[in-house]
């Protein structure tokens, strides 16, 4: 598995409902709750290798969904573009309450 933990969590957030219940639960426990393979295996009655296999198949499915749809990539690109616009506006707008309110609303979108 070569995705970073943040990448995995984003993929899980976007496409987790497309996984089986078991795959989703194992991924959430390992990637989001930071449980070890052994801890997850104890909870689900699986070996460490069994947990690893579930994670590997789930990540492959998530990567495939992303390759087909590009939702996470587009989300990250838009978030980056909005952040750049916010920075530019911060330089252009006067330092007053209204400007700070507008910038705060943009910040909330990020």
C-alpha positions as CSV (number, residue, x, y, z in Angstrom):
1,X,0.0,0.0,0.0
2,X,1.6,3.2,-1.1
3,X,-1.0,5.9,-0.2
4,X,-0.4,8.2,2.8
5,X,-2.7,7.9,5.8
6,X,-4.3,11.2,4.8
7,X,-4.9,9.9,1.3
8,X,-6.5,6.7,2.6
9,X,-8.7,8.6,5.0
10,X,-9.9,10.9,2.2
11,X,-10.5,7.9,-0.1
12,X,-12.5,6.3,2.7
13,X,-14.5,9.4,3.3
14,X,-15.4,9.7,-0.3
15,X,-15.9,6.1,-1.3
16,X,-16.3,4.1,2.0
17,X,-19.9,3.4,1.4
18,X,-19.0,1.5,-1.7
19,X,-16.9,-1.0,0.3
20,X,-18.4,-4.0,2.1
21,X,-19.3,-3.4,5.7
22,X,-16.3,-5.5,6.8
23,X,-13.9,-3.7,4.6
24,X,-15.2,-0.3,5.7
25,X,-15.0,-1.2,9.4
26,X,-11.5,-2.7,9.1
27,X,-10.2,0.4,7.3
28,X,-11.8,2.8,9.8
29,X,-10.3,0.9,12.7
30,X,-6.8,0.7,11.2
31,X,-6.5,4.1,9.3
32,X,-8.7,6.3,11.5
33,X,-8.6,4.7,14.9
34,X,-5.0,3.5,14.5
35,X,-5.7,0.0,15.8
36,X,-3.1,-2.7,14.9
37,X,-3.8,-5.6,12.7
38,X,-3.7,-7.9,15.7
39,X,-6.2,-5.7,17.6
40,X,-8.6,-5.7,14.7
41,X,-8.1,-9.4,14.2
42,X,-9.1,-10.1,17.8
43,X,-12.3,-8.0,17.4
44,X,-13.3,-9.6,14.1
45,X,-12.0,-13.1,14.6
46,X,-9.4,-12.8,11.8
47,X,-5.7,-13.5,11.7
48,X,-3.3,-10.6,11.2
49,X,-2.8,-11.8,7.6
50,X,-6.6,-11.9,7.1
51,X,-6.9,-8.2,8.3
52,X,-4.0,-7.3,6.0
53,X,-5.8,-9.0,3.0
54,X,-9.0,-7.1,3.8
55,X,-7.1,-3.8,3.9
56,X,-5.2,-4.5,0.7
57,X,-8.4,-5.4,-1.2
58,X,-10.2,-2.4,0.2
59,X,-7.5,0.1,-0.7
60,X,-7.3,-1.4,-4.2
61,X,-11.0,-0.8,-4.6
62,X,-10.8,2.7,-3.2
63,X,-7.9,3.5,-5.6
64,X,-9.9,2.1,-8.5
65,X,-12.9,4.3,-7.6
66,X,-10.7,7.3,-7.5
67,X,-9.1,6.4,-10.8
68,X,-12.5,6.2,-12.4
69,X,-14.1,9.3,-10.9
70,X,-11.4,11.6,-9.8
71,X,-13.6,13.0,-7.0
72,X,-10.8,13.3,-4.4
73,X,-8.4,14.9,-6.9
74,X,-11.0,17.5,-8.0
75,X,-11.9,18.2,-4.4
76,X,-8.2,18.8,-3.4
77,X,-7.7,21.0,-6.5
78,X,-10.7,23.1,-5.7
79,X,-9.7,23.5,-2.1
80,X,-6.2,24.6,-3.2
81,X,-7.7,27.1,-5.7
82,X,-10.0,28.5,-3.0
83,X,-7.1,28.9,-0.6
84,X,-5.1,30.8,-3.3
85,X,-8.1,33.1,-4.0
86,X,-8.5,33.7,-0.2
87,X,-4.8,34.7,0.1
88,X,-5.1,37.0,-2.9
89,X,-8.2,38.6,-1.5
90,X,-6.5,39.0,1.9
91,X,-3.8,41.1,0.2
92,X,-6.3,43.2,-1.9
93,X,-9.1,43.9,0.7
94,X,-8.8,46.7,3.3
95,X,-8.3,45.5,6.8
96,X,-11.8,46.2,8.1
97,X,-14.5,44.1,9.7
98,X,-16.4,43.4,6.5
99,X,-13.3,42.1,4.8
100,X,-12.4,39.9,7.7
101,X,-16.0,38.5,7.6
102,X,-15.7,37.7,3.9
103,X,-12.3,36.0,4.4
104,X,-13.7,34.1,7.4
105,X,-16.5,32.8,5.3
106,X,-14.1,31.7,2.6
107,X,-12.0,30.0,5.3
108,X,-15.1,28.1,6.5
109,X,-15.4,26.6,3.0
110,X,-11.9,25.2,3.2
